[in-house]
Every structure is written in structure tokens, then in C-alpha cells.
Amino acid sequence: MKKLISMGLTLAMILSLAACGGSGSKTEENKETKTENTSSKQTDMEYVKEKGTLVVGITDFEPMDYKDENDEWIGFDADMAKAFAESLGVDVEFVEIDWDNKIMELDGKTIDCVWNGMTLTDEVTSSMECSNAYCNNAQVVIVPADKKDQYQDADSISGLTFAVESGSAGEAAISDLGINYTSVKSQADALMEVAAGTSDAAVIDSLMAAAMVGEGTGYENLAYTFGLNSEEYGVGFRKGSDLAKALNDFFSSSYADGSMMECAEKYGVQAALIEQ
């Protein structure tokens, strides 16, 4: 009887130890799997280099991003994006986006960055990993040239109907004034609305206005009057992206060697360039 009890106790102890050992092995296995998953998570830099392409979200916005006679994207932002992609050892691809959906496009990985004269608003900086500011800008009022003298301050434009790019800093500026406006796809479309007479005025970026409005441009019958604010441009990546720091380093080196200024002078934006 004593032998049976002793054998029973011994068997129970063996089973207990086996169970504990099994549980410990599973825990260690889970830890190893978790560590492996964490270490295998790609950074944005690794993701872009692996696929070999930096996809840049843009709109048609001279002098930052626009097409030449060969249907190739050029402009200050476009040329700088090409140079940055080259520094990473990857190709560049430009994708025209709906500006109002820029954050969704970025998070959905249909693009890798937004590089298109983007104002560093609170919404942008809270939703994206942004580069340092690289250009100064302002939102300016565009009206027919023969009416320019009538509209020189905020009070004088209160009764006008405006065309503004949807989701843009221009839309925010005119909305803050409580003025009626129509949202359009791009700033270029906003200019077309005024030129066609379907809107009284538009609000666009000052850098675009300098390149596209007035004597010697495609909109000689339009003029820009006064600015509604002052702002700065930056490039946006996915939140937490290591590409933002890489671009800041690229901006610093290209400013130091003069290539950034050379590019700015090519497109007439040198006065707006911010020292890096």
C-alpha cells in the first residue's frame, strides 16, 4: 500500500513538472516570436529603398510642381525631390493627388510624402512627420487686373465670391473671414474660375501668383493685391517616418553646397528660401 502511494506521489510530481516546463517553453516561444516581429518591422527608409521608388504626392502648382513641354514634372519642389531620391539611391515617381485627401493618401501608402508647397498648418504637423521649413509664403488675393485698385484690404473683398483649392491654406484663410467661396480641385483651377468670370476672386500661394499672374504670364488679365497671412512650406511624411530627418540632412547639405539656392534661382523662388 505504501509503495502504491509512493508511486502515485512520484507520478503526480513528474506530471506537475512536465506541465510547468511546457508552460515555460510556450512563454519563451511567445517572447521570441514577439521579438522577431518587432525587429522585422520596416522603417520608412527601408520600405522606400526596398521598393526602389520614392512616390511623391503633388498637384499642378507652378513654380513648385508643373509639367514642361515634354510632359515631365519640373519645378523647385519636383527638382529637389528628384535630387533627394537620387541621394537615397531610388527612383522618383510623381502622383497627382486630391489635396483634400493628402493625409489619407499618405497613410494608405499610395504615396510616400507630400511635397508640393505644403503649408505647415497645425493639421499638417499633427498628422504627418514634417521636414524643417524651407520656403516662406503667404496667401494672396487674386482679382481681375482692371479691378485691382478696388480690393486692397479684407473689408473691400467681403462681398466677393471666391474660388479656393479644397483643403488648402487658402480655403482656411478665406473661411476664417466668413466670405463665400467655392472649393475647386487645385489652385490652377481657382485661377481659371476668376479668368472665366465664374468667380470674382481667388486665394492662392504668393509663390504661385508671382509665377502665373500678371504681365508676361498666362494670366495677364489677373493681378494679386494683398496677403491674408504669412506661412512656411514643409514636406510631410508618415507619422514617425525616419525619412523626415533624412530630408532635413539633405536640405542642410544642399543649402551648404549651393545646389538648393541654384535650384531656387532657376524657378525664381530664391527670395523665399529659408536658410537650412
C-alpha positions as CSV (number, residue, x, y, z in Angstrom):
1,M,0.0,0.0,0.0
2,K,2.8,2.4,1.0
3,K,4.5,1.5,-2.3
4,L,1.4,2.4,-4.3
5,I,1.0,5.7,-2.5
6,S,4.7,6.5,-3.1
7,M,4.4,5.7,-6.8
8,G,1.3,7.8,-7.1
9,L,3.0,10.8,-5.5
10,T,6.1,10.4,-7.7
11,L,3.9,10.2,-10.9
12,A,1.9,13.3,-9.8
13,M,5.2,15.2,-9.2
14,I,6.5,14.2,-12.7
15,L,3.3,15.4,-14.4
16,S,3.3,18.6,-12.5
17,L,6.9,19.4,-13.5
18,A,6.2,18.5,-17.1
19,A,3.2,20.9,-17.1
20,C,5.3,23.7,-15.7
21,G,8.1,23.0,-18.2
22,G,5.6,23.1,-21.1
23,S,4.1,26.4,-19.9
24,G,7.6,27.9,-19.6
25,S,8.6,26.8,-23.1
26,K,5.5,28.3,-24.6
27,T,6.1,31.6,-22.8
28,E,9.7,31.7,-24.1
29,E,8.5,30.8,-27.6
30,N,6.0,33.7,-27.5
31,K,8.7,36.1,-26.3
32,E,11.0,35.0,-29.2
33,T,8.2,35.5,-31.7
34,K,7.3,38.9,-30.4
35,T,11.0,40.0,-30.5
36,E,11.3,38.7,-34.1
37,N,8.1,40.6,-35.2
38,T,9.4,43.8,-33.6
39,S,12.8,43.6,-35.1
40,S,11.4,42.7,-38.6
41,K,9.2,45.9,-38.7
42,Q,10.4,48.1,-41.6
43,T,11.3,51.7,-41.2
44,D,10.0,54.1,-43.9
45,M,13.6,54.4,-45.2
46,E,13.9,50.6,-45.6
47,Y,10.4,50.4,-47.2
48,V,11.3,53.0,-49.9
49,K,14.7,51.5,-50.6
50,E,13.3,48.0,-50.9
51,K,10.7,49.0,-53.5
52,G,13.2,51.3,-55.2
53,T,10.9,54.3,-55.6
54,L,10.0,57.4,-53.6
55,V,6.4,58.2,-54.5
56,V,5.7,62.0,-54.2
57,G,2.2,63.4,-53.9
58,I,1.7,66.7,-55.7
59,T,-0.7,69.0,-57.5
60,D,-0.2,71.2,-60.6
61,F,1.4,74.2,-58.9
62,E,3.9,76.4,-60.7
63,P,6.7,77.1,-59.8
64,M,6.8,74.2,-57.4
65,D,5.4,71.2,-59.4
66,Y,4.3,71.5,-63.0
67,K,4.8,69.9,-66.4
68,D,7.1,71.0,-69.2
69,E,6.6,70.7,-72.9
70,N,7.7,67.1,-72.7
71,D,5.0,66.3,-70.1
72,E,7.7,65.9,-67.4
73,W,7.3,67.2,-63.9
74,I,9.6,70.1,-63.1
75,G,9.7,72.9,-60.6
76,F,11.5,73.8,-57.4
77,D,9.9,71.0,-55.4
78,A,10.0,68.5,-58.2
79,D,13.7,69.0,-58.9
80,M,14.6,68.9,-55.2
81,A,12.5,65.7,-54.8
82,K,14.4,64.1,-57.7
83,A,17.8,65.1,-56.1
84,F,16.6,63.7,-52.7
85,A,15.5,60.4,-54.3
86,E,18.9,60.1,-56.0
87,S,20.7,60.6,-52.7
88,L,18.7,57.7,-51.3
89,G,19.6,55.6,-54.3
90,V,16.0,55.2,-55.6
91,D,13.8,56.5,-58.4
92,V,11.2,59.2,-58.0
93,E,7.5,58.9,-59.1
94,F,5.1,61.9,-59.0
95,V,1.4,61.2,-58.4
96,E,-1.2,64.0,-58.7
97,I,-3.5,63.8,-55.7
98,D,-6.6,65.4,-54.5
99,W,-5.2,67.9,-52.0
100,D,-8.1,67.4,-49.6
101,N,-7.1,63.7,-49.3
102,K,-3.4,64.1,-48.8
103,I,-3.2,62.6,-45.3
104,M,-5.3,59.6,-46.3
105,E,-3.1,59.0,-49.4
106,L,0.0,59.2,-47.2
107,D,-1.3,56.8,-44.5
108,G,-2.6,54.4,-47.2
109,K,0.9,54.2,-48.7
110,T,-0.3,55.3,-52.2
111,I,2.4,58.0,-51.8
112,D,5.4,58.3,-49.5
113,C,5.4,62.0,-49.0
114,V,3.6,65.2,-49.7
115,W,6.0,67.7,-51.4
116,N,4.1,70.4,-53.1
117,G,4.5,73.8,-51.4
118,M,2.6,72.5,-48.4
119,T,1.9,75.0,-45.6
120,L,2.9,73.8,-42.2
121,T,-0.5,74.1,-40.5
122,D,-1.5,72.6,-37.2
123,E,-3.4,69.9,-39.0
124,V,-0.4,69.0,-41.2
125,T,2.1,68.9,-38.3
126,S,-0.1,66.8,-36.1
127,S,-0.9,64.3,-38.8
128,M,2.5,64.0,-40.6
129,E,6.2,63.8,-39.8
130,C,7.3,67.0,-41.3
131,S,10.6,68.4,-42.5
132,N,12.1,71.7,-41.4
133,A,10.5,74.7,-43.2
134,Y,12.3,75.5,-46.4
135,C,10.3,78.4,-48.0
136,N,8.3,81.4,-46.8
137,N,4.9,82.0,-48.4
138,A,1.6,83.9,-48.0
139,Q,-1.9,83.5,-49.2
140,V,-2.8,86.3,-51.6
141,V,-6.0,87.6,-53.2
142,I,-6.3,87.4,-57.0
143,V,-8.8,89.6,-58.9
144,P,-9.2,90.9,-62.5
145,A,-6.4,93.4,-63.1
146,D,-8.8,96.2,-64.0
147,K,-10.4,95.9,-60.6
148,K,-7.2,95.6,-58.5
149,D,-7.4,99.1,-57.0
150,Q,-10.9,98.4,-55.6
151,Y,-9.7,95.5,-53.5
152,Q,-6.8,96.3,-51.2
153,D,-8.0,95.1,-47.8
154,A,-10.2,92.5,-46.1
155,D,-13.2,94.8,-45.8
156,S,-13.2,95.5,-49.5
157,I,-13.5,91.8,-50.5
158,S,-16.2,90.8,-48.1
159,G,-18.9,90.8,-50.8
160,L,-17.0,88.8,-53.4
161,T,-17.4,85.2,-54.3
162,F,-14.1,83.2,-54.2
163,A,-12.6,80.1,-55.7
164,V,-10.1,78.2,-53.5
165,E,-8.4,74.9,-53.6
166,S,-10.1,72.3,-51.4
167,G,-8.3,71.6,-48.2
168,S,-5.7,74.3,-48.8
169,A,-4.4,77.1,-46.6
170,G,-6.2,79.5,-48.9
171,E,-9.5,77.8,-48.1
172,A,-8.8,78.1,-44.4
173,A,-7.8,81.8,-44.7
174,I,-11.0,82.8,-46.6
175,S,-13.2,80.7,-44.4
176,D,-11.8,82.4,-41.3
177,L,-13.0,85.7,-42.8
178,G,-16.5,84.3,-43.3
179,I,-16.5,85.0,-47.0
180,N,-18.5,82.9,-49.6
181,Y,-16.3,80.6,-51.6
182,T,-16.4,77.6,-53.9
183,S,-13.9,74.7,-53.4
184,V,-12.1,73.5,-56.5
185,K,-9.6,70.8,-57.2
186,S,-6.4,72.9,-57.4
187,Q,-5.1,76.4,-57.2
188,A,-4.7,76.4,-61.0
189,D,-8.5,75.7,-61.3
190,A,-9.1,78.6,-58.9
191,L,-7.3,81.0,-61.3
192,M,-9.3,79.6,-64.2
193,E,-12.5,80.4,-62.4
194,V,-11.5,84.0,-62.0
195,A,-10.3,84.3,-65.6
196,A,-13.6,82.9,-66.8
197,G,-15.6,85.2,-64.7
198,T,-17.4,82.4,-62.8
199,S,-15.8,83.6,-59.5
200,D,-15.0,87.2,-58.5
201,A,-11.6,86.3,-56.9
202,A,-9.3,83.6,-55.7
203,V,-6.8,83.0,-52.9
204,I,-3.6,81.2,-53.9
205,D,0.0,81.0,-52.7
206,S,2.1,84.0,-53.3
207,L,4.9,82.0,-55.0
208,M,2.3,80.7,-57.5
209,A,0.9,84.1,-58.0
210,A,4.4,85.5,-58.8
211,A,4.9,82.9,-61.5
212,M,1.4,82.7,-63.0
213,V,-0.3,86.1,-62.6
214,G,0.4,89.4,-64.3
215,E,2.4,90.7,-67.1
216,G,4.3,88.1,-69.1
217,T,2.4,85.2,-67.6
218,G,-0.5,83.0,-68.8
219,Y,-2.9,85.2,-66.8
220,E,-2.0,88.8,-67.8
221,N,-5.6,89.9,-67.2
222,L,-5.4,89.0,-63.5
223,A,-3.5,90.6,-60.6
224,Y,-2.7,89.9,-57.0
225,T,-3.4,92.5,-54.4
226,F,-2.8,91.9,-50.7
227,G,-1.8,89.0,-48.5
228,L,-4.0,87.4,-45.9
229,N,-1.3,85.8,-43.8
230,S,2.3,84.6,-43.7
231,E,3.4,80.9,-43.6
232,E,6.1,78.4,-44.3
233,Y,6.4,75.4,-46.5
234,G,7.5,71.9,-45.4
235,V,7.4,68.3,-46.7
236,G,5.2,65.7,-45.0
237,F,5.9,62.0,-44.4
238,R,4.0,59.3,-42.5
239,K,3.9,60.0,-38.8
240,G,7.1,58.7,-37.2
241,S,8.9,58.3,-40.5
242,D,12.7,58.4,-40.5
243,L,12.7,60.0,-44.0
244,A,11.9,63.4,-42.4
245,K,15.3,63.5,-40.7
246,A,17.0,62.2,-43.8
247,L,15.4,65.1,-45.8
248,N,16.5,67.7,-43.2
249,D,20.1,66.4,-43.5
250,F,19.7,66.6,-47.3
251,F,18.4,70.2,-47.1
252,S,21.3,71.2,-44.9
253,S,23.9,69.7,-47.2
254,S,22.3,71.0,-50.4
255,Y,22.0,74.5,-48.9
256,A,25.6,74.5,-47.8
257,D,26.9,73.4,-51.2
258,G,24.8,75.9,-53.0
259,S,22.7,73.5,-55.1
260,M,19.5,74.3,-53.2
261,M,19.9,78.0,-54.0
262,E,20.8,77.3,-57.6
263,C,17.5,75.4,-58.0
264,A,15.6,78.2,-56.3
265,E,17.1,80.8,-58.7
266,K,16.1,78.6,-61.6
267,Y,12.5,78.9,-60.7
268,G,12.5,82.4,-59.2
269,V,11.9,81.5,-55.6
270,Q,15.3,82.4,-54.1
271,A,13.9,85.3,-52.1
272,A,11.5,82.9,-50.3
273,L,14.2,80.3,-49.5
274,I,14.8,79.7,-45.8
275,E,18.4,79.1,-44.7
276,Q,18.9,75.5,-43.6
